[in-house]
Amino acid sequence: GLRAQRRRREMAAATSGNGRCLLSKVRAGRRPPPARVRVAVRLRPFVDGIAGANDTPCVRGLDSCSLEISNWRNHQETLKYQFDAFYGERSSQQDIYAGSVQPILRHLLEGQNASVLAYGPTGAGKTHTMLGSPEQPGVIPRALMDLLQLTREEGAEGRPWALSVTMSYLEIYQEKVLDLLDPASGDLVIREDCRGNILIPGLTQKPITGFADFERHFLPASRNRTVGATRLNQRSSRSHAVLLVKVDQRERLAPFRQREGKLYLIDLAGSEDNRRTGNKGLRLKESGAINTSLFVLGKVVDALNQGLPRVPYRDSKLTRLLQDSLGGSAHSILIANIAPERRFYLDTVTALNFAARSKEVINRPFTNESLQPHVLAPVRLSQKEPLGPTEAKRARGPEEEEIGSPESLAASASDTQKLSPLQKLSNIDPAMLERLLSLDRLLGSQGSQGTPLLSTPRRERMVLMKTVEEKDLEIERLKVKQKELEAKVLAQEAADLKEKENCSPTMLRPLAHRTAPVAKPLKKAVVMPLQLLQEQAASPNTEIHILKKKGRKRKLESLDASEPEEKAEDCWEPQISPELLAHGRQKILDLLNKGSARDLRSLQRIGQKKAQLIVGWRELHGPFSQVEDLERVEGISGKQMESFLKANILGLAAGQRCGPS
């Protein structure tokens, strides 16, 4: 009972003053303790079919935290690296998870954020580390299984907290944030709230209570991720994948706090050397976007290590999303995956240097804790629990402690003037009402001659009343002037009406207004070669309707407003038979499915860049089923599709060959 009473008194002290309470991220005057980004390096084994006969390993582990790699400047020397953990070729998925990832899960139940990043060149085993296989599950399934077990235990009946877990899954593909749980949502935006938290409006959130719920949502979404084949990897990730797991906690008893912890599980796409991967067309464009985002990630790490005033988080969607993980408020783990083959030496050295720089990044995690919305209202204390003098002074806060001093009296009076005197006193918080009544008593004791509550001083009130009277007089003068003007207008209208009645009947009537002629539309025609017309005319079963003469009636109004005369005017309107139209569309479809990039450039509105995009899309998705499938190709919009059809179908239907654009 004493503990509950003390909590209620602390709540009263927190809610006095502004009428609401929001617990701060950290206590006043204290910065959150720093937490360095922890870095682990995993060396994958030789892959069957890739290692050559003379391909010797260039990396060797020394112990559980250090490794060495041969120096490319002097092969007789080696470069040594020291990290938080090193996992060799024989390390299992369980070793990596238990040694580096599992210890940070407990921070989620404390209302703090955590993130796990898999970094490395293409083909180094990042996706295997994060996802794994049914026989060897990776970091993501193991972390979700343990996290759901922890939430069930902590949120059981009788425990002080109620917990709930939600998940979101997205990918960053060519600087576009795509929702893998809802692929039709399109490109999403990344925002930042008033507290500095990164959020994505419109991102799908799925509640999960068990591992079966997670698999039901995660497995179909994983198939929506963009992958492609290169020379180094048959299923190369073409995008950065981010799995966001949010843990919400709500306290069942007073003071009814709530906490929120986020877990980011990130599978980064690997940096690629296009000379070895053989990327062309669409794969080359994807590789450029991946390398650019990873380059910005390196710039962010360098800026954090050098203490620069500006960190380029906004230069890339990836770094914007990782703002909490690098230099932010999360417990971060970076798993650098490297390959042992000597032909991947430059990629391995680059990954190790990035991991060594990331080890120096400092984060400051804090507890995201606040009060639940339904307890943010002012707390009314019961009369059965009176507060002592010391506790009442603490409950009133620093604003009311100084109310008795003459210096704070004027400031308090000016604050109370902002309140409306029409507000019902029954709706005011009892603590605030008590303060207002004490202020009124103080004003009365200082000789204010019964100044009413929440009123202005006498001199200011007299000036305000005089100003109001002057404005009222001015308004009355304007009303009188308006009535006089209205009377003059009515008298003028009556005089004009009398003059019209007294006018002579022989007066000429005004001429009828003549309507301005409408501009004639330009006549358009489709010209066909003479030889083709002769050949088509010779065939008896062929109908050709290229131009059709059509009459159009034009109405002219006479001057005496009699019946309008109708005059037929000839115009030309293009008409194409359905057979020729279908033949032209079929020729375009055959050219799209069988033509090379040079042949595609012969179409109108198709240049070198769009021709390469069409060829790349056809190699990736197969032949086009209809001409309208061009809208699905990157870089061709709906308006460009309409102009493409107008420019090519008419010409191909008439038998012409379109020249390059």
Buried (B, 14 or more C-beta within 10 A) or exposed (E): EEEEEEEBBBBBBBBBBEEEBEBEBBEEEEEBEEBBBBBBBBBBBEBEEEBEEEBEBBBEBEEEBEBBBBEEEEEEEBBEBEBBBBBBEEBEBEBBBEBBBBEBBBBBBBBBBBBBBBBBBBBBBBBBBBBBEEEEBBBBBBBBBBBBEBBEEBBEEEEEBBBBBBBBBBBBBBEEBBBBBBEEBEEBEBEEEEEEBBEBEEBBEBEBEBBEBBEEBBEEBBEBBBBBEBEBBEEBBBBBBBBBBBBBBBBEEEBBBBBBBBBBBBBBBBBBBBEBBEBBBBBBBBBBBBBBBBEBBBBBBBBBBEEEEEBBBEBBBBBBBBBBBBBBBBBBBBBBBBBBBBEBBEBBBBBBEBBBBBBBBEBBBBBBBBBEEEBBEBBEBEEEEEBEEEBBBBBBBEBBEEBEEEEBBEEBBEEBEEEEEEEEEEEBBEBBEEBBEBBBEBBEEEEBEEBEBBBBEEEEEEEEEEEEEEEEEEEEEEEEEEEEEEEEEEEEEEEEEEEEEEEEEEEEEEEEEEEEEEEEEEEEEBEBEEEEBEEBEEEEEEEBEBBEEEEEEEEEBEEEEEEEEEEEEEBBEEEBBEEBBEBBBEBBBEBBEEBEBEEBBBBBBBEEEBBBBBBBBBEEEEEBEEBEBBEEBEEBEEEBBEEBBEBBBBBBBBBBEBEEB
